[in-house]
Amino acid sequence: MIKLAKLYWQCRRGTQELDFLLLRYLDTHYVQANNVEQASFIELLALEDDVLIELLFSDIAVDSVAMNTLIGKIAI
């Protein structure tokens, strides 16, 4: 498992909206999430900011059900 401190810094994107959404998920849901959801979150953090913004602020669906579920939790 990746240390929370490393994830915290990966959530700091320099865009206030992204920072808020990603850090809120990390603080409130990540530790309780199952391994699949945690892995999806780590995968999501590897994406470029413009892709993240598009996924979180539009109705675009990805092929992965787990990723769509995660995006729904983050974007609420």
N, C-alpha and C positions, 0 to 999 in steps of 0.2 A: 504494500500500500504506500502510495506517495504521501510524504509528510504534509500535514495541513499547512505549515508555514510556506512550503513551496507552492502549494495550490493557491494560497492567499496571494502571493506575488504574481502568479499567472493570471489571476482574476483582475488584477490592476491593469487595465487596458489603456487608460488615458482618456477614455470617453466616459463622461459622467454616467450616462444611462447604462452602458455595459458594466461599468464598475458596480453600480448599484444592484443590478439584477444578478450578476455572477456572485458577488460577495454575499448577497442576501441568501441565495441558494446554499452557498458554502456554509454559512453560519447556521442556517435553520434546517437543512435537509441532508446534507452530504453524509454526515457521520451515521445517520440512521438508514441511509439508502443501502440497498443490496449491492452485491459485487457488479452486477450488470449495469446498474444505474451509475455507480461510481466510475466504472470504465467508460461509460458513455460521456460522463462529465469531463473526464480527462481528455477524451477524444475531441469533445467540443472546444475545449480550451486550446487545442492545437490549431484551430481554424483561424484564418485571418479576420481582422476586425470587421471588414466590410461584409464578409460572409456571415459572421455572427449577427451583425445588425440585421441583415436580410432575413435570417432564420428566426430571430427573436421578435422582430417587429412587423412581420408579414405573415400571410397564411400559407407559406411555402411548406410543403411536406417533403420529408426525406424518405428513403427506402426503408430505413430501420424503424421498427415499431418502438423499440426501446428509446431511440433518439427522439422520436416524435413525442413520446410520453415525457421525457426529460425536458424538452423544449417547452412543452405545455406547463410544466411545473415552474420553470424559470420565468417564463413570460407573464405569469399571472400577476 
